Structures are given as structure tokens and as C-alpha cells.
Amino acid sequence: MNSGIRKPAWLEALYAQKFFTACAIHENSKKNEKNICCLDCCTSICPHCVHIHRFHRLLQVRRYVYHDVVRLEDLERLIDCSNVQAYTINSAKVVFIKKRPQNRQFKGSGNYCTSCDRSLQEPFIHCSLGCKVDFVLKHYRDLTPFLRVCNSLQLGPDFFIPNDTGDDEMTNETPHSTIVDVDDPMSSGSGSSGSENMSMMCTGFVRKKRSGLYSCESFSNKVHSEEDMATSMSRRKGIPQRSPMC
């Protein structure tokens, strides 16, 4: 038998593996849906398993109208996807992995998929990767010319990998937050009063796990010097004088 008729192992795994089901290894963890296909191990994994397969070729699988899809940009590095209709999701073009049969008793004019008779746009003739693979094997009996050499395939930088230590145990801080230690003495810079130094220290804030917002307004309100009080009193108008009675 010609070896070209056989599908590569990673392509068989992409068809056979079940995605968007709970990972058996991380069944008690959050975000444990298997939405990645490791092309070297030929298995589906969840985001918690990525660190074990970090040096392997990883292909992210997405979900669209209850079907598994992959980004066209990623799939093009593995196999020729010409004549396969792509769809746009979140500004990215994706391709369906498996066939989507559609029964049509009467065909009208227009483009239809070569395998499942689904209506397509011009000039596409395959509605999924599976339809093209079946078409090539049926007519050319060799898939080798359509395969591409890909030694490295990693997840995108926007792919979220959860922390196994637990997201709830982490302290979420704003980029410009400042932690203020009340016991630290205030530095007296030239031309700055103690109240100004305290207000500068209290410009940031820290939000901790399941707790309110810690601000320093209470500290800044307590710092009032006698000079500030005198200045504020001097700005007031004098006591009004009653005009003499005629």
C-alpha cells in the first residue's frame, strides 16, 4: 500500500480526539477544558498540561457553532488549505476540522462541497479540512504533496495558561499601585512639607483578595498643621460691620 494514502498521525488525532471536555488529570481545576492538540503526542490536552508539552508542537482548537475549528494561519503551516472555505471569528480566519453533512434533495446552481454537498461561496469547493483530505485521497491517492514541514508550532501570546497554584490565592495589584507602610518615617525633602510627602505616598492603592480598597485618605486628613489652619482663617472676610442708624 502506498504510504501516501495513510494520514499522518497528528491529522488522525485531530479527527479522533475529543475536545472541550474536562481533563481527567486536572478534573478538580478550573479552566480544565481540553482545547489544545499536541501534534507530537497526538492527544488533546488542557491549559494546565501545557508546561509538560511546552517543547512540542501545539495547535489550539476553538469552538464555532458547536463545531471544532482551528486558525487558518496555524493550519497552513501543516497542510495546504487551498480551496477550503474559511470563516472569520474575532478578526481571525478559521477552518472547520470535520465534515458537516447537509442533506440536499435538489441542488440548484452554485458551489457545493465535494464531500458533504454543503453550499459554499465562490471559488471554494471544500467546507472543511476533512472534506479536502478525503477528496485528495480519493482522486490523487497521495496526501504527501499537500503536507508541509513544520518543526515548531506554539500557542499564541494571548493564550491564557492558568497558574496551578490557584488564581484565588494570588494578589491582584494595579500596575501603578503602591504599598504604604505606616511605621516607616516620612522623609523631609527640600521645599516639601510633611503633609505633601504623605499625600504623595498615598496616591496609589492596593486591592487584595476578596477585600475592599485600601486607601490613605484617612492618614492624609489627620495631617493638618497650625500654619495651614492660620492660612485658611486669614483668607476669610472680616466680621461685617452694621451701618449706623440715621
GIHU-V227309 format. One record per helix or strand of 3 or more residues. SS is the DSSP state (alpha for helix, beta for strand). FROM is the first residue (numbers start at 1). LEN is the number of residues. If there is no record, write none. Layout:
# GIHU-V227309
ss = {SS;SS}
from = {FROM;FROM}
len = {LEN;LEN}
This chain:
# GIHU-V227309
ss = {alpha;alpha;beta;beta;alpha;beta;beta;beta;alpha;beta;beta;alpha;alpha;alpha;alpha;alpha;alpha}
from = {3;9;33;43;47;58;62;67;72;87;92;129;144;167;194;217;226}
len = {3;8;6;4;7;3;3;5;4;3;5;11;3;3;8;6;9}
